[in-house]
Amino acid sequence: MSGAGADDTEDSSGASASGVARALALVRHPAVRNAGFAVAAVLVAVLIVVAGWAVPPNNGVIATDRLGPEDGVAVTDYVAHAKTTLQGNDKDQRWALVSFTAGITAEQIPGFTSGVRVSEVVFHIYIPGVATPIVTVDVPAGDAAAVDSEKAAAYQVDSLTAYDDRSSAVKKVVTSRLRADCACVVGLVVRTPLDQLRNLAAHSGVRAVEALPADASTFAVAPLLPEQQDHVGPGTDGAPVPDN
């Protein structure tokens, strides 16, 4: 399969490659570049939780495709590009990234997806002037798994090692908000045909849906964050870290 949480009929040998590739893309994302944590990954059965901070990418892992904008791209250009990827009349299953206008809670996911297969749930807690991690949780099929993904994200962040007072404070506030069911789901990786993806893109609160070609199997994910309004790029990391 392309990654953990994909259809059970997909080849499991692709799961590791694509899961690692997507993890590396998140490590390179500007929102996590300066946060000062180590990458940690937990693999339990078909559930993988990956959260990355400030770890150099492994050049040995090659992703043949990408979901999400490149650094420096104008947000309007990316959104326009995403629309073009939904054109076509075939019924093939495709991997796609759903980006939200504003963060939603995990409990709201089924209201957006309406039975569409969710493979990954992407979390990010935005704190102005504070670098915080992007956490991606691979989920098995079913709405219940997607709704429970916030608990897995909180567990993963809480398991990370902090190396200084600031990273410890960031870890504490992010874990606390995830456990409080924050509205911090910023994206979903889904697998479904183009007509269903167009339905998703028309949903109120969805900012963009970008699909990969039907034959894509290994890819990286770098989510478009709600706070990115002009260009995609690194944020600042000098403001005080709040207590909660």
Buried (B, 14 or more C-beta within 10 A) or exposed (E): BBBBBBEEEBEEEBBBBBBBBBBBBBBBBBBBBBBBBBBBBEBEEBBBBBBBBBBEBEEEBEBBBBBBBEEEBEBEEBBEEBEEBBEBEEEEBBBBBBBBEEBBEBBBBBEBBEEBBBBBBBBBBBBEEBBBBBBBBBBBBEBEBBBBBBBBBBBBBBBBEBEEEBBBBBBBBBBBBBBEBBBBBBBBBBBBBBEBBBBBBEBEEBBBBBBBBBEBBBBBBBBBBBBBEEBBEEBEBEEEBEEE
